[in-house]
Amino acid sequence: MDYPRGGSGAVVDALVRGLSKHGGELRLRSAVAEVLVSEEPGGELGRCTGVRLAGGQVVHARRAVISNAPVWQTASLLPTAARDIVRAGATGSAPLDASTPPTPSFIHLHLGIRADGLSEQALSSIHHIVVPEWEKLTQPQSAAFVSMPSLMDPSLAPEGRHVIHAYLPATEPYEVWEGVARGTPAYDALKAERAAPLYAAIERFIPDVRDRVEIELIGSPLTHERFLRRHRGTYG
């Protein structure tokens, strides 16, 4: 695990600097509604020529369109005929097909805690993995990753505080969350229930962590689905 100075935002800033240096432009809040594909003489589809944004603006591609969206979103942005061509030429499992199996999702727990009186064990626990039962490593609610990056970069938290990030790594079933409405008491209760293994993992080195919490953010598969536009909250 890597901890960039300045937090994960520092990675974004570095990428933007590189993009700008080479004449590129980053556009925020510019959701793509459609990938445009040219039509060759005779009605055959050609190459991708650009994208149409949700607001209607067209951005033309000089050479190609590169998609970093998951395969399901990428497929939905292409014309049906283009998806059929990709499927026809694929070997093994089709890369742009709704039947491509997704991995499970995540539960993330971000905490801001008081740092007073932390033990030496806690202050040396920059990153660790908790696996209650090795034979259940990939099962839901099992293995948990925990890190305290502010131990390496104090700028990530105010003085006298630390930040903790814990997550269940691509083992959270989306099915558990289907039909649950975000922002409801039922949703909040389910988040607390599904984040319990993460608290248990942290309590191994900070037993009183719940008493220290000043900020708590729990990310669910629905969080990934909404804010990251991930199909069923999947990692990929």
Solvent accessible surface area in square Angstrom, and as a share of the most:
residue,aa,sasa,rsa
1,M,134,0.60
2,D,135,0.70
3,Y,54,0.20
4,P,48,0.30
5,R,190,0.69
6,G,47,0.46
7,G,13,0.13
8,S,89,0.58
9,G,39,0.37
10,A,30,0.23
11,V,74,0.42
12,V,83,0.48
13,D,78,0.41
14,A,44,0.34
15,L,125,0.62
16,V,48,0.28
17,R,156,0.57
18,G,32,0.31
19,L,75,0.37
20,S,66,0.43
21,K,165,0.70
22,H,154,0.69
23,G,72,0.69
24,G,29,0.28
25,E,122,0.55
26,L,90,0.45
27,R,100,0.37
28,L,137,0.68
29,R,247,0.90
30,S,39,0.25
31,A,44,0.34
32,V,41,0.23
33,A,55,0.43
34,E,65,0.29
35,V,10,0.05
36,L,31,0.15
37,V,30,0.17
38,S,36,0.23
39,E,127,0.57
40,E,77,0.35
41,P,126,0.79
42,G,84,0.80
43,G,47,0.45
44,E,125,0.56
45,L,46,0.23
46,G,30,0.29
47,R,122,0.45
48,C,39,0.23
49,T,39,0.23
50,G,1,0.01
51,V,22,0.13
52,R,92,0.33
53,L,20,0.10
54,A,74,0.57
55,G,82,0.79
56,G,42,0.41
57,Q,97,0.43
58,V,46,0.26
59,V,51,0.29
60,H,151,0.68
61,A,21,0.16
62,R,217,0.79
63,R,199,0.73
64,A,67,0.52
65,V,43,0.25
66,I,164,0.83
67,S,54,0.35
68,N,147,0.75
69,A,42,0.33
70,P,17,0.11
71,V,50,0.29
72,W,20,0.07
73,Q,40,0.18
74,T,20,0.12
75,A,9,0.07
76,S,79,0.51
77,L,33,0.16
78,L,20,0.10
79,P,44,0.28
80,T,83,0.48
81,A,53,0.41
82,A,10,0.08
83,R,53,0.19
84,D,67,0.35
85,I,102,0.52
86,V,50,0.29
87,R,79,0.29
88,A,91,0.71
89,G,63,0.61
90,A,32,0.25
91,T,126,0.73
92,G,83,0.79
93,S,92,0.60
94,A,25,0.19
95,P,63,0.40
96,L,23,0.12
97,D,32,0.17
98,A,92,0.71
99,S,93,0.60
100,T,31,0.18
101,P,109,0.68
102,P,54,0.34
103,T,56,0.33
104,P,64,0.40
105,S,0,0.00
106,F,18,0.07
107,I,0,0.00
108,H,33,0.15
109,L,0,0.00
110,H,81,0.36
111,L,5,0.03
112,G,12,0.12
113,I,0,0.00
114,R,82,0.30
115,A,20,0.16
116,D,84,0.44
117,G,76,0.74
118,L,20,0.10
119,S,58,0.37
120,E,143,0.64
121,Q,108,0.48
122,A,1,0.00
123,L,71,0.35
124,S,81,0.52
125,S,17,0.11
126,I,58,0.30
127,H,60,0.27
128,H,46,0.21
129,I,88,0.44
130,V,12,0.07
131,V,24,0.14
132,P,77,0.48
133,E,74,0.33
134,W,181,0.63
135,E,134,0.60
136,K,80,0.34
137,L,73,0.37
138,T,109,0.63
139,Q,86,0.38
140,P,63,0.39
141,Q,53,0.24
142,S,12,0.08
143,A,4,0.03
144,A,1,0.01
145,F,39,0.16
146,V,1,0.00
147,S,10,0.06
148,M,0,0.00
149,P,20,0.13
150,S,3,0.02
151,L,42,0.21
152,M,99,0.44
153,D,10,0.05
154,P,99,0.62
155,S,90,0.58
156,L,49,0.24
157,A,14,0.11
158,P,99,0.62
159,E,175,0.78
160,G,39,0.38
161,R,88,0.32
162,H,26,0.12
163,V,41,0.24
164,I,3,0.01
165,H,43,0.19
166,A,0,0.00
167,Y,34,0.13
168,L,0,0.00
169,P,33,0.21
170,A,28,0.22
171,T,11,0.06
172,E,0,0.00
173,P,33,0.21
174,Y,28,0.11
175,E,109,0.49
176,V,55,0.32
177,W,0,0.00
178,E,87,0.39
179,G,88,0.85
180,V,38,0.22
181,A,59,0.46
182,R,101,0.37
183,G,70,0.67
184,T,43,0.25
185,P,117,0.73
186,A,67,0.52
187,Y,11,0.04
188,D,77,0.40
189,A,64,0.50
190,L,25,0.12
191,K,37,0.16
192,A,61,0.47
193,E,106,0.48
194,R,32,0.12
195,A,0,0.00
196,A,44,0.34
197,P,30,0.19
198,L,0,0.00
199,Y,11,0.04
200,A,52,0.41
201,A,2,0.02
202,I,0,0.00
203,E,56,0.25
204,R,152,0.56
205,F,6,0.03
206,I,2,0.01
207,P,109,0.68
208,D,58,0.30
209,V,0,0.00
210,R,131,0.48
211,D,112,0.58
212,R,17,0.06
213,V,41,0.24
214,E,93,0.42
215,I,106,0.54
216,E,83,0.37
217,L,111,0.55
218,I,26,0.13
219,G,10,0.10
220,S,0,0.00
221,P,0,0.00
222,L,14,0.07
223,T,38,0.22
224,H,25,0.11
225,E,63,0.28
226,R,137,0.50
227,F,126,0.53
228,L,107,0.53
229,R,124,0.45
230,R,50,0.18
231,H,53,0.24
232,R,71,0.26
233,G,0,0.00
234,T,1,0.01
235,Y,147,0.56
236,G,43,0.42
